[in-house]
């Protein structure tokens, strides 16, 4: 296969994947209001994602997955979020775990021999097998009450014991915390590693007797992510469930920042797209109050729609550009700056465009029966998810000024 | 010093995403230089080349924080397991 054949084939694969996601998004849209109202986990949507083979969207093809790169993944997430942002956001939490592994060049492991090679390849193969063949879901538990997402400040602690590790602490905002088959828990080593705290990721299986779920997730938006609080009490984790290396998580999330910062950019872009589609449909066929004059003939309406569309397209361009940089060189300074810029833009765009849409379309859109009401609430969550808008701009500012952003010592984490 | 230089040279030649060799110094922080998979590859290379096998708990920022510290770890293992 020559280069152009290969490119064409990749383009066909991407188009097919996006078609599948678009179709799923339409299906999710029909269920979204019910799950949102009940604050219930969208089990049917995840069954659909599993049936479509999308739980392994980031797993390399040679391991049975879809093998999407970061740009394709971002676009896929956007399509799913147009239908139901909460499903897309929870789905992203599953993919963060896999993506953090797959954008390292895993082929570099193939020639590794001996115990070291077998251990890392064994962990990789186990994780991919669980996802692709087992249809298992992974959750991520990093944030904590009173600390938020700042990994360097977390208080959940682990210690080494015979055969593994023991975790004690509390995690909040754990999307799918009750439903996922495995949860990747960020915890601090009891050992002192100096300036940079030794944070590790440990894989905890559902049903572990050391885990207790508190179902306290009753929020403004993203209600069906079921991001409950998890308590870990002498929770034992076998040694082979350490995610890569010990005590290096802060280095990893500073250097390869895109999964934690910008992997859900597609979600908020999807909400903004859904808002805009709603506005266009709403305006179509409506007339100005008490007249037969189409609403779209009003210059102020045209102005507002133009402003919304321009902002949406600008954010989409910046998001895709950042995702393409990540796909090309994950962890590079350029990719990291781009992903922060994009996170800021979509994090601010989504609530702004939802607010504008309500102002433009009027009071009837504030009813629970109107999807715009849900878009507005879901959209508001973007700016406060890590990295917060303020952190994104500070990061970009530091980078533009030539200051260090690649060391954990200078990081907001 | 010889060991440290050897490691610097090897790492500089094999850094991923770099088509040309990179100048690596003894006090460069490996964890800021390369990703986790590359670290594991470096450790595997070191174990094979110098005939040592590190205990898992040794693979942490204390010993991987710089090329120099990794070289010191190798030297310690060779001393303790001649």
Interface residues (C-beta under 8 A of the other chain):
Chain A: X104 X105 X106 X108 X109 X112 X113 X114 X115 X116 X117 X120 X160 X189 X191 X193 X194 X196 X198 X239 X242 X244 X245 X246 X247 X248 X251 X252 X254 X255 X256 X329 X331 X332 X406 X407 X408
Chain B: X16 X17 X29 X31 X32 X35 X36 X37 X38 X39 X40 X41 X43 X44 X47 X48 X53 X56 X57 X59 X60 X61 X62 X64
